[in-house]
Amino acid sequence: MIIYRSILFTPGNNLRMIFKLTYGVHPDAVILDLEDSVPLREKDTARLFIRDSIKKLNDYGHHVYIRINSEEDMYEKDLIHTVQKGLRGIVIPKAENPAKIKKIIGLISDLEKERQLENGELRIILIIETAKSLLNINNLINIDNRIFGVAVGIEDLLLDMGIEQPTETNTFLPRALVAIAAHAYQKLPIDKVYTKIHDMIGLEEEAKKAVELGYLGKLVVHPRQIPIVNRVFTPSEDEYHIALEVVKKYEEATEKGLGATTIEGELVDKPIYLRAKKLIDKYISIKNLERRWLSKRV
């Protein structure tokens, strides 16, 4: 599974911000937005800007996704204008109605065929933003194999529940449930946006708590948030080398017919071994993703 630590929202109607993505802005993925950040009167302009930007962003190295609108008359236009070679996938907001999700997937399939893309080439990220979608998350994320990621949209979820302000108390359970469901079905768990773009300390604290909940990445809304989020969601060099040692020692022990071993007095059994292997896979996946930026302007 590909791991995106930082996924940057960029308004589709702001050509200047889209253009700046090719000048040293290096999130793991970019979401060009056609939904909440774009006023209704700007939707058509945003579709054209995005249509004409995907190839340039893809050539630069970005993994580009589009967040479509949730209304049928608008999401059809969004897809018709933007589905093309170089696009990685579609983000479906307010993912609540299975029939609507299936209809969107059907339209994507038709456009892939029409535009000579491979069937299933475009991936899907769902955003869980209502109480109903949270309760139905198991069914939603298993609708189609294209769905590889699930994000939690706290602001709209709390609005749906009549809660005015997010707190650690009222966001804990939704965040935990989304992360658990994602892992249960091998999907990428993506944490919520941290909206205080100048509060780097608060961002780091929230990102660390997201890691503790099992998230592998986080939505971001400003380039300055990317370095902190990437660092928090990346295993350190020390953690990586310790994991290598754990795997080595455990496999040596099993070759001798033992079910466990110790390293510096610490027990290493099968769960510890499997956790170390996951950390190694995560570290390698992240480093492979980062290689695309080595030759780019910083």
C-alpha angles and dihedrals in degrees: 000000000000112000122217111191097178123029113185123209113215122182109246093217094058106084092177092059092045090050091050089060087079093057109075099306106133116177117155089246139003128220112202102206128223096163130060100001094053120075116228093250090055098050096097092047091049092052090054094046091050094044090054096043104051097082094048093048092046092049089052090055105262122141099225126205130174124220105213128201120264097228114092098228090052102040090053090056090045093055096041091054099043112031106108144122111300096036112118100197155309130274113213113204126205089019100191111120115070092199092055092048090051090049091052090049090050091053090048090052091051092050092048090055093044093049096042097248121145114269107260093014093128115072126208133225117193122208114211105214109149136060090242093052091049091054091046098042096118091060095040098054092048097053094101140000089240089074104094103153140040126195132191117234102199102176095058092039092056090045089054088052094048094247115143105199132028115238133174088256099053095040098046099079098045091047092048094048094050092049092048093049092048093053092044090061100031096252126143109262111217121191127222129273118273101219101194095089095182095048103089094164092054091046092053092047092050092046091052090052089050090055089051089053091053101259118150097195146006139225112244131193102194133043091234089066094059102079094050094046093047092050095048094048094046121086110239123246089252092052090049094051092045089052090051090052092048091052092046095049095044094049090048089052094050090051086060091051095258124135096206144012139186135244116199090339095311120122116243113194133156098285090051089047093050091047090053091050090052091051091050092050090048093049093049092047091052094047091049090052092049093055092078089070097053094093096037130100113269 
